[in-house]
Amino acid sequence: MSSFSSSYGQQRQGGYDNRRHDDRRGGGGGFWGGSRDGGGGSGGGGNVSSRWANLDNDNREQSHGYGGRQQRGGDERLAGKWDNRGGYQDSANIDWTKQLPRDERLEKELFKGANSGINFEKYDDIPAEVTGEDPPSSVNTFAECELGDIINEAIKLANYTVPTPVQKNAIPIINKGRDLMSCAQTGSGKTAAFLLPMLSSIFHSGPGESANQNSSGYRGRRKIYPLALVLSPTRELASQIYEESRKFAYRSQVRPCVIYGGADVGAQMRDLDRGCHLLVATPGRLADFLDRGKIGLDYCRYLCLDEADRMLDMGFEPQIRRIVEKDAMPPKGDRQTLMFSATFPKEIQHLARDFLDNYIFLTVGRVGSTSQNITQKVVWVDENDKINFLTDLLTATDQNTCFVVFTETKKGADYLDNYLYDRGFRSTCIHGDRNQREREGALKSFREAVTPVLVATAVAARGLDIPNVRHVINFDLPSDIDEYVHRIGRTGRVGNIGLATSFFNDKNSNIVRDLLELLIEAKQEVPEWLEKCAANNRGGRGGRGGRFGGKFGARDYRQGGGGGGRGGGRGGGRPQGSGGFRSNNYGGSGGGQRSFGGGGGGGSSVDWWAN
């Protein structure tokens, strides 16, 4: 049995449901502490319907202000979170800049696992380009941002010491009330870059007219008028942004909520009934709630589209246009609109004209490139050898290392997960065919290192911030270089260091030229055989210079001539060095039995295992 093997000795009988670590919510012993439907779990209190009925009870003796959050299977960890707030009716008369009393239990829950091991050494070398009319100056510290006591304390609790490049530039722009299109590397701190100034502004301006709105919506329920709306493409990313907003709204009057498809509509409505000032949503579920009359956007002052290119790629443009242009949302110019993404080609910039007003364009580093905090390795692995190569890699790695292993298909993800689990590796799986309970359970299991190997499809590639991911493996390389960027960005988050290993063979010739150029840009070691493959390959789109160019990955199309770059050529010899790790070596031999020189590149002393 390998050092990475599971300590669970039981033989699996089939399917996920018999796994001892149980990455799905279920009966007693599951992650969620009780049965969903029965009264026998630790939460007790009868079935879900009766518990919801109790939550809807108008007896305010049990819930002050907005009331307690919905409990899952008796889990009381969020109960009382919004206690001692003045209530939705009286919120207009409260000073929202004043901090509420501390809640030590909630504080511990929100800020556990705060950022550590951040590597800020290279941040001063990352270039930023700002274009647009009269852009504000960047800042160097959070103190210069004047975000207020509530935000400043949350920043300290989260162990944020130095703003990242996107935060240094974006926060002053948002504070000035300007619209913003921001392109930055994945893992660069984009979420905090828009949440911090948005929440700070809400704290200082208060609820405004929305506090006096009590119109009835769906089935007589009170209609909710959020002050800020954040749209994201996936359920996982929406949940992640929501959790971050909870941190920065701690000890404030602001109540964040999240809605997304695949979860119970009634439960989300009951959560909204308790008040919502900042709403995080996926486009489809928000459009549904707008149709039902449950949500009104009449007083929405801030609109943020996160991973905007991904939303359009996924076909959400009709829903987004309906939300932004055809409902009661204030028009551009009357609201502040922000767009964030790791990739922003010219076509998406043209679409942004319809949503943004006299905006500032911010690009940090090269968009579509990757952080030098990530050491990238490309190894030649024949298709039939992939599984053996992967298991050897996992076996030679410290058992506490967290991996994300990407496959191209859902069927392939299930097969690989089952294969690994049956051989003693603590793995779990996430993809589009798993329901929301299963996906949340798998992510929770992975975050807590109960199952330190997460097999995933692209559903987990965009925007997810999972701490402590040390190693990303492209078991199947994607066909698009932008998808590659997003995948490997699951490690090396916000200045941390990480490793990305990609299995390459003849099936990946369509990505070879873009991959080579990206490795060179990030100052990574390039195998000789990969250079030969790129030289022999005449297909593809001829390098990325035609799309982007220069040291930045995107240009403001309003400036004209934003492309150019290097075209398909490399324009120079292969850079030396690893871009962050001396000699590309994490230290230690790793104990592997194979020689991973990589095809025709010959042998290598590189430690591939990240020990």
N, C-alpha and C positions, 0 to 999 in steps of 0.2 A: 504494500500500500504506500502511495506517495506521501510526501510531507504535506501535500495539499489535499489529501483525502479527507472525506467526511468522517466525522466521529460517530455518525449515526450508523449503527451496525445492522439495522434492519434491512432485509431485502425488499426492494420496491415491488409492489404487486401489480402496478400498472397505472398510468396516468398521473396527473399532478396531485390528485386528491389523496393519494396514499403516502405522500412525502411526509417524513417525520417533521421537517422544518416548516411545512405547510405555508407556501407562499401565497395562499389564497385566504381570504377571510372565511371562517367557517365556525363550527361549534367550538366548545371549550378547548382552550389550549392554543387557539389561533392568535394571530397578532392583535386582533381587535377585541380580545378579552370576553367573548361571549357569543351566544347564538344570535343571528340576525332576526329570526322569527320567533324563537321560543322564549319562554320565561325562565328557562333553567340556567342561562349563562350567568356570568358574574354580575352583569348589570341588572338582571331581574326585571321586575316591573312589567311583565306581560309582553305581548307581541309589539311589533313596530307600530301598528296602527294605534294601539292604546297609548304608547309613549308619545307619538305625534299629537294625539288628542290632548294629552296632558300639557304638552308644550304650547298648544294653542289656547289653553285655558287663560281667561282674562284675569285670573287671580294674581295680582301684582305682588302679593306677599311672597310668592315664590320666585319672582324675577324682577329685579329692580331695573328701572330705566328700560333698556332694550330687551332685557331678559337674558337668560343663559343660552349658550349655543346648543344646537341639537347634539345629543349624546349618541355615540355609536356603541351599542351593545353594553351599556353601563359604564363606558369610559367617561369619567368626569373631569378629564384633564382640562377641558375648556370651560367647564361650568363656572359661572361667576365672572368670566373675563370682562364682561361689560357692566358689572355691578357698579353701583354708586355713580353712574352717569345720570345726568339730569333728565333724561328722557327726551324723546324726539320732539315733543311739543315745546319744551322749554329751551331747546338747544340754542335758539337765537339770542337768548339773554345771557349766555355763558361765555366767559373769556376762553377761547379755544387755545390760546397760547400758553395757558397755565397747565402744569403737569398734574395728572391725577396721582393718587397715592401709589406707592410701589406694591407690587404683587410678586413676592419672592418666588412662589411656585411657578407662576406664569413666566416670570423673567428667566428662570432656569430652563424652562421648556423652550422658550423662543430662541435663546442664545446659546444653547448647548452646541458643542461642535463648532464654535465660532472660528473664523479664519485663523490659521496658524501656518507657520512655515512659508510665509509670503516672500517671494523673491522680487524685490523692487529695483535691483541693481541696474537692470537694462531699461527701466521705464524712461529715464531721462534721454535715452538715445532713440526712443520711438518718435518718429515725426508726426506732426499733426498739421493739417491744412484746413483753413476756415475760409469760406468764400460767402459773399452776400453783402448786403448793404449794412454798413456800420456795425460790424460784429463786436460784442463785448470782449474784453481781454480775458485770458485764461487766469486761473488761480493756481497756487501751489500747495495750499493747505485747505482743510475743511473749514477752519476758523474764518478764512477769508470769504467763505460763501454766505455767512450770516444766516444760517438755516434755523436758528432758534434753539432754545434749551431742550425741547423734546427730541428733536433730531440729533442734536449734539450728544445727548446722553446715549441714544440708541447706537450711534456711530462708535462710541467708546465700548459699549457692551458687545458690539459685533467685532471688536478688535480691528476696526478700520483705522489705520494710522496715516496713510498717505493716499490721496486720490489717485486713481489710475488716469492715464492720458485722456480717455473719453470722458471721465468725470471732471477732470480739470477744465476741459473746454465746454462740455455740454451744460454743466450746472449753471455757470454764469449766463449762458444764452437763455436757458429756461427761466432763470430768475428774472431776467429782463422782460419776460413775456413774449419772446420771439418764437415763431415756429421754427422747427428744426428737422432736418434730415441728417441722420448720423449713420455713418458706415464705420464699423470698427471690428477688430478681430474678435472671433468668438472667445468667450471667457475673459473679456476685457472689463467687465463691470458695468455693462450697459443697463442692467436692471436697476441698480442703485442710482445710476446717472439720471434716470427719469423719475424714479420714485422719490428720491430725496427732495428735489425742488418742488415737485408737484404737491407732496404732503406738506412741506413747509409753507407753501403759498396758501393751502387750505387752512392750516392752523392760524395763519395771520388774518385771513379774510373772513373766516367763519362760514356758516351755512348759507347766509344770504336768504334769498326768497324761497329756496327749497324747503326751509324749516317750517314754512306756513302752508305747505301743500298737503292736503289730506284727502284728495280725491280717491274714489273707489276704482279699482281696476278689475282684474280677473275674479269672477265669482264673489264680488263684494269685498275682496281683499284690498287693503290700502295700496295705492300705487306708489312705487318707489322712484325717487328722483335723485340719482347719484350726481355728485359734483365732478367726478373724474371717471373716465372709462379707459381701460387698457384692453385691447384686443390682442389675442395670441392664437396661433394656428392649432395647437394641440392641447388636449386635456392636461397632459403632464406639465407642459410649460405654464399653462394658466394656474395650475395648483402651486407651482414653484413661485411664480410672481406674487400670488396671494400670500404665501408664507413669508416672503420677504416684506411685503407691505405690512403684515402683522408686526414684524420686528420694528419697523420705523414708525408705526402708529402706536406703539406701546406707550402707555401713560398719557394718551391723548383722547379727545372726544370723537375722533374719526373711527368709523367702523368699516373695515374692508369686507367684501364678500366676493365669492367666486361662483360662477355658473358655467357648466360645460355639458356637452352631450354625453350620454352613456350613464349618467347618474339620475337618481330619482327626481322628477320634476317637483313633486310635493315637498320633499325635504328641502330643496333649494328655495322654493317659495316661502316656506316657513322661516328659513334663515333670513331671507330678504325682509320679511315682515318685522324683524327686530331692528331694522334700520340698515341703511347702506349709504355710505358717502363715497367710497372708492370701489368701483366694480371692475373685476377682472373677468373676462368672458371670452369664449370662443364664438366666432361669428354666427354659426348655425343656431346655437342655443339662445343667444341674445336676440336674434331675429324672431325666434319662436316666442320669447317672452314679450317682445314688442307687439307681436300679433295678438297675444293674449291680453294686452293692456296692463301687464303687471309692472312694466318699467317704462318710465318716461325720460326722455333725454333733453327736456326743455331747459334744464338748468345746468347742463353738463359744460363745465368751463374748460376741461382738459381732455383731450383725446390723444391716446398713444397707440400706435400700431407697432407691436414688437414682432420681429421676424416677418416683416411685411412682405418680402419677396416670397417666403414660404407660403403665406396665406394665399397669395395670387397663384402660385404654382399649384396649390391644392384645389383651385377652382372656387375660392371664396369671394372673388371679385364682385359678383352680383349682390351677395349678402352685405359685403362691406360698403358698396355704393348705396345700397338701400339704407343702411344704418347711418351713414354719414350725410347723405344728400337728400333722402326722401322722407325721413321722419322729422321729429320736432327738434333735432339737435341744432343749436345755434350755427349759423353759417361760418365759413372760414373768415377770419378777421374779428369775429365776435368770440370765438373760442381759440384756445391755444392748441395747436396740433403738432405732434411729434411722431417721427418715424425712425425706428431703429432696426438695423439688421447687420449681419456680418457680410452679406453680399448685396450689392445694389447696382445691377447693370443699367445701362442707359434707358432701356425700355421701361423699367420700373420707375426711374426718375421722371419720365414723361407722364406716367400715370399720377405721380405725386403732385403734379401741377394742379390737379383738381381738388386736392385736399389741403394744400399748404398755402399760406399767404405770406409773400415777401420773406421767404424762409432763409435761414442760415444753413449752408451745407458744410458738414463736418466729416472729414475722413481722417482716421487715425491709423497710422501704419499702412500696410497694404491690405486692402479688403480682398478677400479671396485668397489671402496668404495665411500663414500660420505663425504662431508665437515661437520665438527661439527658445522659450522655456520648454518646448516639446522636442525631444530628440526623436527624429523619424528614421525608421529602418525599413528598407524594402528588401525582401528576401525572395529568391526564386523557389517556389514550391509547386511541384506538379499537382494537378487536381486530385489525383488519387492518393497523394501523400499528405494532404492538408490535415486530416484528423490526427494522424500519428504525430505530425509536426506540432500541432497544437497541444496534444496531451503531454508530449515531451517538454514543451515550454512551460506548461502549468506545473508539471512535476518538479521542474528545476527551480521553481520560484517560491519564495517565502510564502507560507500559508496565509499571512495577513495581508498580502497584496490584493487589491481590488482590481479586477479586470472588467472591461466591457469588450465583448466579442461581437462584431457586426457580421451579419449575413445578408444576402440580397433578398431572400424570400422568407415568408412566414413559415412555410413548410420546412425549409432548411433550418430555421431557428429552432423549431420544435424538435426536429431530429437531432440536431447537435446538442441541445439541452438534455434530451433524454439519454443520449450516448454518454455525455459527461457524467450525468448523475448516476447512471447505472455502473459507472466505473469508479465511483467513490468521490467525485469532485462535487463540492457544494455549489451547485449552479441553480439559476432560475432563468426565466425567459420573459421577454416583453415584446409584443407585436400587436398589430391592429386587430387581430381576431380574438384576442383575449379581452374579456369584458373589464369594466372599470374597476370592479373589486379586485380582480386578479392582477391588473396592472399596478394598482396602488399597493397591493400586498407584495408583489415582486419588488417594486422599488423600495418599499420599507425594509424588506428582508435584505436587499443589497446595501442600502445605506447603513444598516446596523451591522453589516459584515456577517450576518447569519449565513448568507449565500454570497460569498465574495466574487463569484463569477456570474456576470449578467450577459446572457446571449440576447441580442437585440436586432431588430430591423431598423429602418430609417425613422420609425416613429419616435425612437428615443434619441435621435441624433441631433435634433434642432433645439438649441437653447437650454436643454436640461443642465442644471448645475448640481451635480452629485459630488459632494466633497470626497476627497481621499481616493479618487480614481488614479491609480499610479500608471496603469498600462491599458492602452486601447489596441485591440487587434482587429485588423480588417481581414477576417477569414475569407470573405469575398470582397474584392475591391469594387466600389461603385463605378458606374460608367461616366459619371460627371465629376469634374474636379471640385466643384463647389460642395457637393455632397461629401467628398473626401475631407474637405476643410472642416465642415461641421462635425463630422464623425470624430476626427482626432482631437477636436476642440473639447471633448469631454474630459480630457486630461490637461494638465498645465493651466488650470483655471486661475484667473486673477493673480498671476505671478507665481503660482506654484510650479513645480517642475514635474515632468512626466515623460512617458515613452509611448511611442506609437509604432507598431510593427504591422506591415502589410504583406500579405501573401500574393505574389505576382507570378503569372504564367502567361502562356500564349493567348488566353482568353481576354487579357487586359490590354491588348495592343492599342485599343482606341483611346486609352487615357495616358499612354506612356509619355508623350511629348509634354502635356500639361503637368504631369507628375514630376518629370525631370526639371522643368523650369521652376516649379514650386520648391523643390528640394534645394535648388541652387539659390533661390531668393532667400530661403531661410537658413542658408549656410550650413546645410546638412551634408553628411558624407554620401556621395553618389557612387553606387557600384558601377564598375566598368561595363558589366554586361547590360545595365540599364541604359547607359549612354549609347551602346551599340544598337540596342533595340529601338531607341528613339531615332537614331540616324537612319536606320533601315525602314522606319515606318513613315510613309508619306501621307497617311490618312489623318483623321482628327481635324481639329479646327485651326491648326497651324499656330499653336502657341496662344498664350493669353494676352499678348500685347495688343492684339486687335480689339480686345474688349476693354482692357484696363490700360495700364501703362505707367511707367515711371516707378517711383517708390511708393505710390499710393495705388490701391486697388480700384478706386473709382474716382471719377472727376465730375465736377458740377457741369452738367450739360449746358447750363446757361453761359458758361465761359467760352464754349465753342472749342472744337478740336480736341475734345477730351479723349483721346485714345493714343494712337501712336505707339509709344513704347518700343519694344524690341521686335515686334512682329513674331515670326516663328523662330527667330534665331536666338542663340544664347549670348552672343556678343562677348565672348571671353572664356577663359579657362575655368575649370571646375574649382570653386572655392575650397580651401582646406579648413579643417577644424570641424567641430561638432555644433557650434552655436550654443554653448551653454555647459556642456560636460567635458571636462578635460579628457582628451583621448577617447571620447565617447564611451567612457567606462564608469559604471556605477560602483565598481569595486567588488571583489569576490569572484570566484570562478563560476558559481552557479551550479556546478555539478552536472551540467548537461553532457550527454554522451555523443551528441552529434557535432559535426563541424559545420557551422553555419557561415560559410564564406560567401554563399549566394551565387550559385550557378557558375558562370564563367569568370566571376570576379576573384576566384581563388580563396584561399583560407584567410582568416582574420582573427586577431586577438581581441576583437570587440566582445564585451559581455552583453549578449543579447537578452539576458534574463532580468535585468534591472534589479539585481539583488543589492 
